[in-house]
Amino acid sequence: MDDSQLTRPSLLLRIRNADDVAAWREFAEIYGPLIHGFARKQGLQDADAADLAQEVLYAVAGAIGRLNYDRQLGRFRGWLLTVARSKLSNQYARKKRQPQGSGDSAMHESLQSVPSNSDDEAYWDAEYERRLFEWAAERIRPGFQETTWQAFWLTAVDGKEVKAVSEQLGITVGAAYIAKSRVLARLKEQIQEIGER
């Protein structure tokens, strides 16, 4: 078995080492867009959302050494959402203290409160799953031939019938099923490598 097939330690354990640049890069690739998207959904402009994402990642870097992750107490991404909400609240409070340059009452009202309802949690979880899939797919795609990848994508993601896909790609139905299965298995492995589910 080559090293690429070995499961690495949990990403959450790996980022405790500030010198593990690869782990931090993976962490930022997965969670940075998630935080940014959450901030945009809360009404922040792109630059402010990027600032918020950086603040949250910085807070994680400062806290990860003290964090004793216990899956029974909750998911890591739940804790991360709490951190993001806190930083968002802080950002709104800073803006509230600054003189308002706009007479726009809608903007003023949006700065008055940070929503923290269950819709945020549902959005957060759905976006996390989507981002994790995108990240894993980007990482594993170079390891597959184009026909294999297309068979997987067309059947698993686009939801097309296997028979139609096999005819479209000029492969057997069995080959289409095998392609889908191989890619799904590798996706699952890649996602499990980060450790937090």
N, C-alpha and C positions, 0 to 999 in steps of 0.2 A: 504494500500500500504506500503510495507516495504522500508527501507532506500535505498536498492540497486537499486530500481526502480526510485528513485528521481534523476532528472538531477542535477548534481553538478554545481557550478559556473564555468565559463569559465576557462580553464587551464591558459590562458594568464593573467587573473586577479589573479588567485591563486598563480602564481609564483612571483607576486610582494611581497609576504610575504616570506622572506628568510627562515623563520622557518617552512614553509610548505614543509617538507621533501618528503611527498608523491607526491605532485605536481611537485617538481623538479625531482623526480625519473621518473615520467611519461614523463615529458618534455624531459629528457635525453634519455629515452628509445625510444621515437619517433624521435627526431631530431638528436641525436648523430650519429646513423648509416647513416642517410641521409647526414649529413655533411661529415662523414668519406668516404662514397661512392663517393661523389662529389670530394673530395680531391684525392682519388685514380684515378678517371677518369681524373683528371688534371695531372696525372703522379707522384704524391707523393708516396713514399714508405709507407708501412703500419704504421711504427712508426711515420713518419712525418704527415701522415693523422690523426692519433690518437691525435697528438699534436695540429694539426689545429682544430680538433673537440673540444678539451678542451679549446683552445683559444676563439673560437666562443661562446661556452657555458658560459665562464667567461665574455665575452663582453656582452652577453645578461643579465647575472645576474647584471652587473653594470649599464645597461641601462634601464632595464625593469621598474624600479620605475619612470623614467622620460618619458617613452614611453606612449603617448596618442594614443592608437590604434583607428583608424577610418577606418573602412572597405571600405569606399568610396574613401579613398586615396590610397588604395592598400591592398593586402593581407599581412599578417604577414610573411608568408614564402617567399614572394618577398623581404621584408626587410631583412630577415635572409640570403637569398642568397647574398644580397649586402654586409652584414657583412662578410659572408664566403669569398666572392671574395676579399674584402679588406684585410682580415687576410691572405689569400693566397698570395696576392700581397706583403704584408709585409714579409711573409716567403721567397718568392722568392728574395726579395731585400736583406734580411739578408744573404741568401746563396750566392748571387752575390758578396757581400762585403767580404765574407770569401774566403780564398785561395781555388782554385779548386784543388781537389785531383785527378781528373780524366781528361784525355785528350780527353774524349768522347765528340765529337762535338754535338751529339744529345742531351746529357744532358745539355750542355751549351746553346744550342738553346732553350730548354724547359724552362730554367730559365730566358730567356730574356723577356718573355711576359706571361701574364695571359690572356687566351682567355676569352672573355666576350660576346660571340655571343648568338643568340636566341636558338641555340642548347643546350647551358647550361641551359637556362630557361626551355626548353621542357624537358630535362633530369631531372632537379630539380623537376619539377611538377610531372612527371611520377614516379620518385623514392619516392617522398613524399606520393603519393597515394598508392604505393605498400607497403611502410613501415607502413603507417597508417593502412592498411588492415591487415598486419601481426601482428601488435601490438594488434589491436582489437580482431583478431581471437585467439591469445594466451590468452587473458584475459577472453574471454567468453567461450572457448571450455570446460573447466571443468564443466560448467553448463548444458551440454547436454549429453544425453546418446550416446554411440558410434554409434549406428545405425542411430540416428538422424543426428549426425555430418557427418557420411559417406554419407548419402543421400544428405545432403547439398553440401558437397565437390565434390562428383562425378557429381552432376547435375550443380551446379553453377560455380565451379572452373574448373573442368575437361571437362565440356560441354557435358557430356553423356546424352543420351535420358532417360527421366524419367522412361519409361516402362522398359528399360534394367536395370536400377539401382534398380527398385523395385523388379525385378526378381532376381538380384544378391544378394540383401540384404534380400530377403524373406519377403517383406512388400508389402502392396497394393500401387497402383499408387497414390491414394489419400494421403496415409501416407507419401509418398516421397515428394509430393507437400507441404504438411503441414510442414514437417521437414525443407525443403528449406526455406519456408516462415518465420518460427519461427526464424531460425538462421539469415537470412537476416535482420529481424526486430531488433534482438538483436545487430547485428553488427552495424546497423545504429544508434541505441541508444548509443552504446559505443563510436562510432566516434563522434557523436554530443556532447558528454559529454566534450570533450576537448575544444569545443567552436570555434575553428578557422577553417573555411572551405573556 
